[in-house]
Amino acid sequence: MPAVTRLLHTRYRVNDLAASVKFYTEALGLVVSRRHTSPRGAQLVFLATPNSVEEIELCQMPPGASPVQVQPDLTHLAFEVTDLAAFATEAAAKGYPLSDGPTTTGSGSLIAFLDAPEGYEIELIQRAK
């Protein structure tokens, strides 16, 4: 049976594409890799993550589409950071304070969360040394 070969991207639908792109680039340091309009008229922005092949696709549907309403704890993206305290300080200075944590896990890692626009949650993980 044929199998998939790798994950290419994950899509998150948003109401305000500009605000979401600003958050992912300013708070997390992701880089816009490309933009285009889909055949259905949606505005798409792909974001590259350092040291990852997979991308994040942000999608804003054309005018008239129903708005996004993200349910709490529906989904989140997790990113590894080398120094959670330093990351949190820098993110807060840019207007993106932690929404939860830091918390030490059973394995000794530190985790914390940021709230992205539209209600998506971002997990930050500093692995145990």
N, C-alpha and C positions, 0 to 999 in steps of 0.2 A: 504494500500500500504506500503511495507517495506521502511524504511528510513535508510540513513546512520547513523552511531552511533557516529563518530568523525573523524576529520581530522588527518591523520597519518603523512604525510610528503608532502613537496613541492619540486619538482625537478628543478634544474637549470643546463642546459647543459653548459659545459665550454670547452675551448681549452687547457688550462694549469691547470690541476688538482692541481698540487703542489702549484702554485701561489695562486690559489683560497683558498685552505685549509689553507695556511699560513695567508691570509687576514682574513678569518673568525675566526681563532683561535687567532691570535695576536691582530687584531684591535677590535674584538667584544667579545673575551673571550669564544667563543663556544668551545665545546669539541667533538673530534671525537669519535663517539659511535661504529662505525664498518666500515669495508671496505670489498669489495669483487668484483669479476668480474661477470657481468651478463651473462646469457646464450648467449646473442648476442655479447659478448666480450667487453662490455663497462666497464670501471673502475668506481666504485661507492664508494663514501665516504658519510656517514651519519653523520650529526652534531647535537648535542644536545644543546638546549638553556636552560639556568637556568630558573627554575619555569615554564617550558612548557613541555607538553607531545609530541607535534608535533616536527618533525625533519626537517632538510633541507638536501636534497640529492643533492650532486654534481656529475655530470655524464660527463665523458670524453669518447667519442665514440672511437672505434678502429681506427688505422691508415687507411687513405683512405677516411674517412667520411668527408663530407663537413664541413668547419669551422663554428663556431658560429658567427653570426653577430647580436648583440642585437640592436634593434631599440630604439632610445631615447624615454623615458617615456613609454615604453611598459609595464614594471612591476617593482615592488620594494618590498623589505621586510621592515617591520617597527618593531623596537625594542624600548621598554621603557627603559629609563635610569633615575636614581634618580637625578643626577647632570650633566646637559648637558655641562656646562663650564668645569668641571673637566674631564669629558669623552673626550671632544674635545682636551684639553691640553695633556692628556695622549696619545690619538690616534695620534696627530700630532708629538709628541716626538718619536713615533714608525714609523713615515713616512707615516701616513694616515691622512692628513689634511681634514677638512671639505670642501666639494665642494660647499655648499650653506648654508646660515643661520649662526647663529640662527635667527629665526623669531618667533614672538609672534603671536599665532592664536587668533581668536575671542573669544575662550573659556579661553584664558589665558595660554594655554600650550605653551611650546617652542618646535620648531622643527628645525632640521638641517639635512643635507645629507652628506653621504660619497659615493665615487665612488668605487665600488668593481671591481676586474679584470673582463674582458670581457664586461664591460660597464653596468653592473647591478648597480642599485642605492639602497642605504641603507638609510632608514629614521630613525632618532633618535628622540624620543619624551620624553620630560620631562613634565609630566602632571601638570596642574595647582593645586596649593595647596588650 
